[in-house]
Amino acid sequence: FRQYEVDRCVFNSSELKDIEFIRSTFYNKQEYSRFSSSVGKFVGYTEWGIKQANHWNSDTSYLQAVRAQREAYCLHNIGIWYQNP
């Protein structure tokens, strides 16, 4: 049994408005929750995922920290990627 998270950035350019940060949480290869910066909150896909999403969405400091990843994680790394063709 394995639980893991995958963070990824979906982008069309290095402009912040064109970047989406996604954090998916999996258990045994099944995605049970996802945060998308386009939605701005966690969404659950299973019974457990819905409970987790509600818990994470109610923690405003954690939610703000995850929302900030679009700029801190994605924008930073995409800028490096664009500089190195």
N, C-alpha and C positions, 0 to 999 in steps of 0.2 A: 504494500500500500504506500502510495506516495502522494504528498501534497506539494504543490509548487506554484510559483507565480511567474508569469511572463510579462515583462514590460516591453512595449514596442511603440514606435513612432511611425505614423503614416503621414506622408508629406508630398506636396507637389513642388515646393520651393523652400527656400530658407526663411521665408516670411512667417512670423509667428501665427498669423491668421490662417495660414495654409497647413498648419501642423496639428495633428491629433495625437494625443497621448492615450494609450490603452493599456490597462493592467488587467490581465485575466488570471483567475485563480482556479486551479485544477485539483481534482482528487481522482486518482486512478484514471488519468487521461480524459476525464470528463470535466468540461468547464462548468463550474457552478456559480461563478459570479464574475462580473466585469465592471471596471470603471472606464468610462470614456470621457475625455475632456469635452467632447461635443455635447454629451448629455449633461455632464457636470456632477454626476453622482454614480453610486454603485447600483447595479441591477443584478438580481439573482435569477438563476435559471433552474434551480432545483429547490426543494423544500428547505434544505440546509442553506443554500445560497441566498434565498430570500431573507432568512433570519440573519445571516451574516451581513448582507447588504443593508438591511434596516439598522443593524447595530453600527456599522461603519458610517452610514449616512447621519446617524444621530450624534456622532462624535465630531463636532464642528472643527476642532483643531486638527484631527486626523484628515478630515475631508479637505481642509484648506491645504494641508501639506501635500496631499496627492494631487490636488488641482495645480499646485505650483510646479509639479514635475514636467509639465509641458514646456515651460520655459527653462527650468534648471537642467533637466535631463535631455529633452529632445532638441531644443534650440541650440544648446551648447554643442552637442554631438553632430547635429546636422551641419552646423557651421564648419566644423572640422572636416566633415566628409566633403562638403562643397569646395573647400580649399585644396583638397588633394585629388585632382581628377584622375 
